[in-house]
Structure formats: structure tokens, C-alpha cells
């Protein structure tokens, strides 16, 4: 896996909703500050859908902070942002490519 592509799992740690979003903010802020990671794959899981909704709303509220946010169900080579994001990271192997997996969200940094 490329150093430019990081995976975080906040959906399977038993975190409360607030704790999961705090962990997301910490990981995003650290990655932006360090400057090496370009994409974070956020695994929020399916569950009740509350965490997925919260993660995606959080991303929308960060308007301008990210180059793009790609929902897992849109993550394929026909999606312009997905293709460019992957190319920038050296096209790492990702088993979720083209799987329409709504349990994940990708965040692409500037």
C-alpha cells in the first residue's frame, strides 16, 4: 500500500459517534500536517447508517479543506475524482474499487 494512501477504521472500534468523529478529525489533521498522505479511506461500516451519515456530513462541513470526497458507492475508474485520486497515489491496490461499498468514504487532500 502506498504511503500516500491511508486507511482508518472508525466503524469497528466500538466508538461513540462523537468519539468516532473526533478520531476522524485527528487522523485528517495529522495527515494534512505531515503532508505525506494524500488520501484517507475511512471505514465507517454499515451499521445503522448513523456514522456514515455523520462522516459524510462532517466532510461537507469541511468545504474547501479537501480536493474531493468520494463515497464508496461512487468509487470506480469511471468516476473522475476516483481515477485522479488513485493516479496521484500510484494506483494502490484497493479491493473496494468498483464494489459500490457504501461502508467507506474517501477523502482526497489538496
Backbone as CSV, one residue per row, in Angstrom:
resi,resn,N_x,N_y,N_z,CA_x,CA_y,CA_z,C_x,C_y,C_z
1,UNK,0.852,-1.178,0.000,0.000,0.000,0.000,0.897,1.241,0.000
2,UNK,0.533,2.195,-0.768,1.275,3.447,-0.888,1.240,4.232,0.425
3,UNK,2.317,4.922,0.748,2.341,5.801,1.920,1.384,6.974,1.734
4,UNK,1.027,7.238,0.505,0.145,8.358,0.207,-1.324,8.000,0.421
5,UNK,-1.599,6.728,0.663,-2.958,6.206,0.799,-3.069,5.550,2.175
6,UNK,-3.902,6.119,3.040,-4.021,5.651,4.419,-5.435,5.143,4.666
7,UNK,-5.546,4.071,5.432,-6.848,3.502,5.776,-7.066,3.679,7.270
8,UNK,-8.220,4.228,7.633,-8.594,4.287,9.045,-9.968,3.645,9.212
9,UNK,-10.112,2.902,10.277,-11.373,2.217,10.566,-11.953,2.800,11.841
10,UNK,-12.986,3.610,11.703,-13.651,4.181,12.872,-15.001,3.522,13.109
11,UNK,-15.347,2.575,12.260,-16.653,1.946,12.357,-16.684,0.647,13.128
12,UNK,-15.528,0.104,13.439,-15.481,-1.210,14.085,-14.679,-1.186,15.373
13,UNK,-14.575,-0.022,15.981,-13.787,0.141,17.209,-14.660,0.263,18.454
14,UNK,-15.970,0.299,18.274,-16.863,0.477,19.410,-16.931,1.912,19.910
15,UNK,-16.475,2.858,19.075,-16.511,4.271,19.443,-17.942,4.788,19.465
16,UNK,-18.196,5.760,20.341,-19.445,6.519,20.252,-19.351,7.359,18.982
17,UNK,-20.456,7.916,18.572,-20.470,8.748,17.367,-19.519,9.935,17.523
18,UNK,-19.580,10.599,18.661,-18.699,11.747,18.889,-17.235,11.333,18.892
19,UNK,-16.921,10.221,19.516,-15.534,9.753,19.579,-15.035,9.382,18.191
20,UNK,-15.883,8.755,17.380,-15.504,8.371,16.019,-15.180,9.604,15.180
21,UNK,-15.999,10.639,15.301,-15.752,11.871,14.539,-14.506,12.595,15.049
22,UNK,-14.259,12.529,16.338,-13.031,13.105,16.893,-11.820,12.377,16.336
23,UNK,-11.876,11.057,16.292,-10.777,10.265,15.732,-10.563,10.600,14.259
24,UNK,-11.645,10.787,13.523,-11.541,11.185,12.116,-10.817,12.520,12.002
25,UNK,-11.227,13.498,12.792,-10.586,14.824,12.754,-9.105,14.727,13.099
26,UNK,-8.769,13.950,14.101,-7.367,13.783,14.491,-6.561,13.196,13.340
27,UNK,-7.062,12.125,12.738,-6.346,11.462,11.649,-6.200,12.376,10.431
28,UNK,-7.253,13.095,10.102,-7.210,14.015,8.964,-6.216,15.142,9.242
29,UNK,-6.315,15.755,10.412,-5.424,16.865,10.749,-3.964,16.433,10.759
30,UNK,-3.675,15.279,11.348,-2.297,14.778,11.366,-1.792,14.502,9.954
31,UNK,-2.629,13.923,9.140,-2.222,13.599,7.771,-1.949,14.854,6.954
32,UNK,-2.796,15.847,7.107,-2.589,17.106,6.384,-1.308,17.778,6.884
33,UNK,-1.119,17.806,8.193,0.050,18.459,8.772,1.349,17.785,8.327
34,UNK,1.363,16.446,8.345,2.573,15.715,7.971,2.846,15.803,6.477
35,UNK,1.797,15.938,5.669,1.948,16.207,4.249,2.263,15.032,3.341
36,UNK,2.435,13.854,3.876,2.771,12.716,3.014,1.525,12.003,2.480
37,UNK,0.528,11.833,3.332,-0.711,11.154,2.945,-1.537,12.081,2.072
38,UNK,-2.056,11.550,0.981,-2.905,12.341,0.069,-4.370,11.906,0.132
39,UNK,-4.596,10.637,0.512,-5.962,10.107,0.559,-6.133,9.284,1.829
40,UNK,-7.269,9.488,2.475,-7.651,8.627,3.582,-8.912,7.875,3.170
41,UNK,-8.840,6.572,3.338,-10.013,5.718,3.151,-10.608,5.527,4.545
42,UNK,-11.802,6.061,4.741,-12.471,5.981,6.037,-13.456,4.823,6.000
43,UNK,-13.238,3.854,6.866,-14.185,2.746,7.005,-15.104,3.106,8.165
44,UNK,-16.362,3.374,7.830,-17.334,3.718,8.869,-18.349,2.605,9.058
45,UNK,-18.322,1.624,8.194,-19.222,0.479,8.320,-20.637,0.781,7.869
46,UNK,-21.439,-0.256,7.897,-22.853,-0.128,7.516,-23.693,0.201,8.751
47,UNK,-23.734,-0.709,9.697,-24.482,-0.494,10.942,-25.843,0.117,10.717
48,UNK,-26.175,1.093,11.549,-27.471,1.778,11.430,-27.436,2.860,10.359
49,UNK,-26.235,3.217,9.922,-26.079,4.288,8.942,-25.805,5.637,9.583
50,UNK,-25.878,5.703,10.917,-25.664,6.980,11.615,-24.232,7.477,11.441
51,UNK,-23.260,6.586,11.549,-21.871,7.010,11.418,-21.565,7.411,9.970
52,UNK,-22.087,6.653,9.019,-21.896,7.012,7.610,-22.445,8.415,7.349
53,UNK,-23.642,8.662,7.792,-24.268,9.971,7.600,-23.448,11.067,8.269
54,UNK,-22.999,10.812,9.486,-22.216,11.812,10.216,-20.876,12.093,9.554
55,UNK,-20.202,11.053,9.086,-18.915,11.240,8.401,-19.115,12.076,7.148
56,UNK,-20.117,11.755,6.370,-20.338,12.475,5.114,-20.804,13.908,5.354
57,UNK,-21.594,14.129,6.395,-21.983,15.499,6.746,-20.763,16.278,7.233
58,UNK,-19.922,15.626,8.031,-18.697,16.264,8.509,-17.839,16.694,7.321
59,UNK,-17.704,15.816,6.340,-16.921,16.140,5.136,-17.516,17.337,4.409
60,UNK,-18.836,17.376,4.278,-19.487,18.516,3.613,-19.245,19.807,4.375
61,UNK,-19.216,19.724,5.699,-18.991,20.907,6.525,-17.550,21.403,6.456
62,UNK,-16.671,20.615,5.883,-15.260,20.973,5.736,-14.989,21.567,4.354
63,UNK,-16.016,22.073,3.712,-15.913,22.575,2.338,-14.657,23.429,2.134
64,UNK,-13.909,23.092,1.087,-12.688,23.805,0.756,-11.438,23.194,1.375
65,UNK,-11.613,22.350,2.364,-10.469,21.729,3.039,-9.903,20.559,2.237
66,UNK,-10.761,19.925,1.441,-10.372,18.734,0.685,-10.523,18.974,-0.808
67,UNK,-9.715,18.284,-1.572,-9.831,18.353,-3.027,-11.108,17.670,-3.483
68,UNK,-11.419,16.528,-2.843,-12.652,15.818,-3.169,-12.973,14.827,-2.056
69,UNK,-14.242,14.486,-1.970,-14.712,13.409,-1.109,-15.483,12.466,-2.029
70,UNK,-15.105,11.194,-1.998,-15.732,10.210,-2.872,-16.403,9.153,-2.000
71,UNK,-17.706,9.028,-2.159,-18.432,7.987,-1.441,-18.074,6.627,-2.024
72,UNK,-18.016,5.625,-1.179,-17.621,4.289,-1.614,-18.466,3.747,-2.756
73,UNK,-19.733,4.099,-2.771,-20.608,3.593,-3.835,-20.313,4.247,-5.186
74,UNK,-19.523,5.328,-5.180,-19.129,6.014,-6.416,-17.670,5.757,-6.794
75,UNK,-16.990,4.962,-6.010,-15.553,4.743,-6.178,-15.281,3.692,-7.256
76,UNK,-15.040,4.187,-8.469,-14.671,3.301,-9.577,-13.877,4.101,-10.599
77,UNK,-13.352,3.437,-11.589,-12.497,4.106,-12.569,-13.257,5.031,-13.515
78,UNK,-14.579,4.973,-13.501,-15.376,5.854,-14.337,-15.703,7.167,-13.629
79,UNK,-15.397,7.249,-12.342,-15.588,8.466,-11.573,-14.314,9.295,-11.699
80,UNK,-14.445,10.512,-12.202,-13.301,11.387,-12.471,-12.423,11.585,-11.227
81,UNK,-13.044,11.924,-10.097,-12.270,12.142,-8.876,-11.587,10.865,-8.412
82,UNK,-12.285,9.751,-8.494,-11.685,8.465,-8.088,-10.454,8.149,-8.919
83,UNK,-10.584,8.278,-10.215,-9.475,7.946,-11.113,-8.273,8.853,-10.861
84,UNK,-8.507,10.147,-10.728,-7.405,11.091,-10.496,-6.785,10.908,-9.114
85,UNK,-7.626,10.661,-8.138,-7.151,10.428,-6.782,-6.252,9.194,-6.731
86,UNK,-6.678,8.136,-7.362,-5.897,6.898,-7.384,-4.576,7.099,-8.123
87,UNK,-4.620,7.808,-9.239,-3.401,8.047,-10.012,-2.383,8.831,-9.177
88,UNK,-2.857,9.800,-8.431,-1.959,10.594,-7.602,-1.292,9.760,-6.504
89,UNK,-1.950,8.700,-6.092,-1.402,7.823,-5.042,-0.651,6.633,-5.619
90,UNK,-0.454,6.610,-6.923,0.253,5.497,-7.542,-0.633,4.298,-7.802
91,UNK,-1.932,4.522,-7.887,-2.924,3.471,-8.155,-2.749,2.247,-7.248
92,UNK,-2.858,2.468,-5.925,-2.679,1.348,-4.996,-3.781,0.306,-5.156
93,UNK,-3.447,-0.933,-4.829,-4.463,-1.983,-4.832,-5.505,-1.630,-3.781
94,UNK,-6.756,-1.701,-4.151,-7.846,-1.462,-3.214,-8.987,-2.399,-3.588
95,UNK,-9.285,-3.369,-2.726,-10.331,-4.346,-3.052,-11.722,-3.743,-3.175
96,UNK,-11.900,-2.492,-2.724,-13.211,-1.857,-2.809,-13.451,-1.116,-4.124
97,UNK,-12.435,-1.029,-4.965,-12.601,-0.353,-6.253,-13.688,-1.032,-7.069
98,UNK,-14.697,-0.268,-7.435,-15.787,-0.768,-8.263,-16.804,-1.632,-7.531
99,UNK,-16.715,-1.726,-6.212,-17.610,-2.609,-5.444,-18.867,-1.916,-4.930
100,UNK,-18.968,-0.599,-5.131,-20.128,0.169,-4.677,-20.370,-0.014,-3.173
101,UNK,-19.276,0.053,-2.411,-19.307,-0.190,-0.971,-19.668,1.082,-0.213
102,UNK,-20.894,1.152,0.274,-21.355,2.350,0.983,-20.823,2.438,2.411
103,UNK,-20.031,1.466,2.841,-19.467,1.460,4.197,-18.153,2.225,4.281
104,UNK,-17.756,2.864,3.173,-16.495,3.606,3.149,-16.678,4.964,2.469
105,UNK,-15.788,5.881,2.826,-15.733,7.202,2.210,-14.263,7.558,2.039
106,UNK,-13.915,8.112,0.896,-12.536,8.512,0.599,-12.417,10.024,0.691
107,UNK,-11.356,10.484,1.341,-11.087,11.914,1.466,-9.755,12.189,0.778
108,UNK,-9.777,13.062,-0.220,-8.597,13.408,-1.016,-8.155,14.812,-0.623
109,UNK,-6.927,14.925,-0.151,-6.402,16.211,0.312,-5.832,17.014,-0.852
110,UNK,-5.763,18.310,-0.650,-5.129,19.222,-1.604,-3.656,18.972,-1.641
